[in-house]
Amino acid sequence: MHYQTILFDLDGTLTDPREGITRSIQYALGKLGIDEPDLGKLEHFIGPPLLQAFMQFYGFDEAKAWEAVNFYRERFKVTGLYENRVFEGVMPLLERLGGQGRTLYIATSKPWMFAREIARHFDFARYFKVIYGSELDGTRTDKVELIAHLIAEERLEPGDTLMIGDRKHDLIGAQRNGLDAAAVGYGFGSFEELSAQQPAYHFQTLAELHRAFV
């Protein structure tokens, strides 16, 4: 892999946030009078911007979706942030990439203040030059806009930059900004979802991703 700069998605790529996100979604729905006891049915919220996800999956208008997002954040910022785990093999991968002299960034649609606290708490912030995320008002939740902002701020060369992620939003965001994209199959996007975007690389496991950077 020749890429000097690597952008990583956070949820489903570096960490498994399943418990924290689904329990916080469950909490938000409960506040709005919707009972969903099966957390597995809420996993499709992991990856896409939350506002759009509430509108898509529950038919909320924008005002009600923002109400849901704010209820979600009530729980997430206190508890859900920490109901998370780093995928086994991620730390050695980041160590290797840093040792190879590559520059690493996080590009997540999650608000940057939450992303930076997760990286600090789980002790992988030190591997990244900057952690980019959205604003609390919804600015740059779209991965196309977020990656464009990151490239402009850091003055990156798109041809020398790779985006790694587990959902179609990561791949679309990369491709529309002239970046190659690598899909990972161990996160929350299905093989069909990822393959449809025709990424430059498709790694089913973290072990395969490791081998690509030997």
C-alpha positions in Angstrom: 0.0 0.0 0.0 1.6 3.3 -1.2 -0.8 5.6 0.7 1.0 8.1 3.0 -2.2 9.3 4.6 -4.9 7.0 6.0 -8.4 8.2 7.1 -10.3 5.8 9.4 -14.0 5.7 10.1 -14.6 5.2 13.9 -17.8 3.1 14.6 -17.5 -0.4 13.1 -14.0 0.2 11.8 -11.9 1.0 14.9 -14.4 0.1 17.6 -17.5 -1.9 18.2 -20.0 0.6 19.6 -23.0 -1.7 19.4 -24.1 -1.6 23.1 -23.7 2.1 23.6 -25.4 3.2 20.5 -28.3 0.8 20.5 -29.0 1.4 24.2 -29.0 5.1 23.6 -31.3 4.8 20.6 -33.6 2.6 22.8 -33.6 5.3 25.5 -34.4 8.1 22.9 -37.3 6.1 21.5 -38.6 5.3 24.9 -38.7 9.1 25.7 -40.9 9.5 22.6 -43.2 6.7 23.7 -41.8 4.0 21.4 -40.9 0.7 23.1 -38.2 -1.4 21.3 -36.9 -4.2 23.5 -34.8 -5.8 20.8 -31.5 -4.0 20.6 -30.6 -6.1 17.5 -33.3 -4.2 15.6 -31.5 -0.9 16.3 -28.1 -1.9 14.9 -28.9 -0.2 11.5 -28.4 3.1 13.3 -24.7 2.4 13.6 -22.9 4.3 10.8 -25.3 6.7 9.1 -26.0 10.2 10.5 -28.5 9.9 13.3 -30.8 12.6 12.2 -31.4 11.0 8.8 -31.6 7.6 10.4 -34.4 8.6 12.7 -36.3 10.1 9.8 -35.7 7.0 7.6 -36.3 4.2 10.0 -39.2 5.8 12.0 -40.7 8.3 9.6 -40.0 11.2 11.9 -40.1 14.7 10.5 -37.0 16.8 11.0 -38.2 18.5 14.2 -39.1 15.1 15.9 -35.8 13.6 14.6 -33.9 16.4 16.3 -35.8 15.7 19.5 -34.8 12.0 19.2 -31.2 13.0 18.6 -31.1 15.2 21.7 -32.6 12.4 23.9 -30.0 10.0 22.4 -27.2 12.4 23.4 -28.6 12.7 27.0 -27.6 9.1 27.6 -24.8 8.7 25.1 -22.6 11.5 26.5 -22.8 10.1 30.0 -22.9 6.3 29.5 -23.1 5.2 25.9 -19.7 6.7 25.0 -18.0 4.1 27.3 -20.2 1.1 26.3 -17.7 0.4 23.5 -14.7 -1.7 22.8 -11.7 -1.5 20.4 -11.7 -4.3 17.9 -9.0 -6.9 18.6 -6.1 -6.2 16.3 -6.7 -2.5 15.8 -4.0 -1.3 18.2 -1.2 -3.3 16.6 -2.4 -2.1 13.2 -2.3 1.6 14.2 1.1 1.0 15.8 2.4 -0.6 12.6 1.1 2.2 10.4 2.6 4.9 12.6 5.9 3.0 12.6 5.8 3.1 8.8 5.7 6.8 8.9 2.1 7.2 7.7 -0.1 10.0 8.9 -3.5 8.9 10.3 -6.8 10.7 10.8 -10.2 9.8 12.0 -13.2 10.9 9.8 -16.5 10.1 11.6 -20.0 11.5 11.3 -20.2 11.3 15.1 -19.7 14.7 16.8 -16.0 15.3 17.1 -16.3 16.0 20.9 -17.7 12.5 21.4 -15.2 10.9 19.0 -12.2 12.5 20.7 -13.4 11.4 24.2 -13.8 7.8 23.0 -10.3 7.9 21.5 -8.9 9.3 24.7 -10.7 6.9 27.0 -9.8 3.8 25.0 -6.2 5.1 24.5 -5.9 5.3 20.7 -6.0 9.1 20.3 -2.2 9.2 20.2 -2.0 7.4 16.9 -4.0 10.2 15.1 -2.8 13.6 14.0 -6.4 15.0 14.2 -9.8 13.4 14.9 -12.5 15.0 12.6 -16.2 14.7 13.2 -19.4 16.5 12.8 -20.7 19.5 14.8 -23.6 19.1 17.3 -25.8 21.2 15.0 -25.5 18.5 12.3 -22.8 20.3 10.2 -20.6 17.8 8.3 -22.5 14.7 9.3 -22.5 13.9 5.6 -19.2 12.0 4.8 -18.8 13.7 1.5 -18.7 17.1 3.2 -16.7 15.9 6.2 -13.9 14.4 4.0 -13.8 17.4 1.8 -13.4 19.6 4.9 -10.6 17.3 6.2 -8.8 17.4 2.9 -9.0 21.2 2.7 -7.9 21.7 6.3 -5.0 19.3 6.2 -4.0 20.2 2.5 -3.9 16.5 1.6 -3.2 15.0 -1.8 -6.2 12.8 -2.7 -4.2 10.4 -4.8 -2.0 9.6 -1.8 -4.8 9.2 0.7 -6.9 6.1 1.5 -10.3 6.1 3.4 -11.1 2.9 5.4 -14.6 2.3 6.6 -17.4 -0.3 7.1 -20.5 1.5 5.6 -21.4 2.8 2.2 -21.2 6.4 3.5 -17.5 6.0 4.0 -16.9 4.7 0.5 -19.1 7.3 -1.2 -17.5 10.1 0.8 -14.1 9.0 -0.3 -14.9 8.4 -3.9 -16.6 11.8 -4.4 -13.5 13.5 -3.1 -11.1 11.6 -5.4 -9.8 9.2 -2.7 -9.4 5.4 -3.0 -11.6 3.6 -0.5 -11.1 0.3 1.4 -14.2 -1.5 2.8 -13.9 -3.6 5.8 -16.3 -6.5 6.3 -16.1 -7.0 10.1 -18.2 -3.9 10.9 -21.9 -3.2 10.3 -22.2 -2.9 6.5 -23.2 -6.0 4.6 -21.1 -7.4 1.8 -23.8 -6.4 -0.7 -23.9 -2.8 0.6 -20.1 -2.4 0.4 -19.6 -4.2 -2.9 -22.2 -2.0 -4.6 -19.9 0.9 -4.2 -17.0 -0.9 -5.9 -14.3 0.1 -3.4 -10.6 -0.1 -4.5 -10.1 -2.7 -1.7 -12.4 -5.0 0.3 -11.0 -6.6 3.4 -13.3 -9.1 5.1 -11.3 -9.3 8.3 -8.9 -7.2 10.3 -6.2 -9.9 9.6 -6.6 -9.2 5.9 -6.3 -5.4 6.5 -3.1 -6.1 8.5 -1.6 -8.1 5.7 -2.2 -5.3 3.2 0.2 -3.1 5.2 3.0 -5.5 5.8 
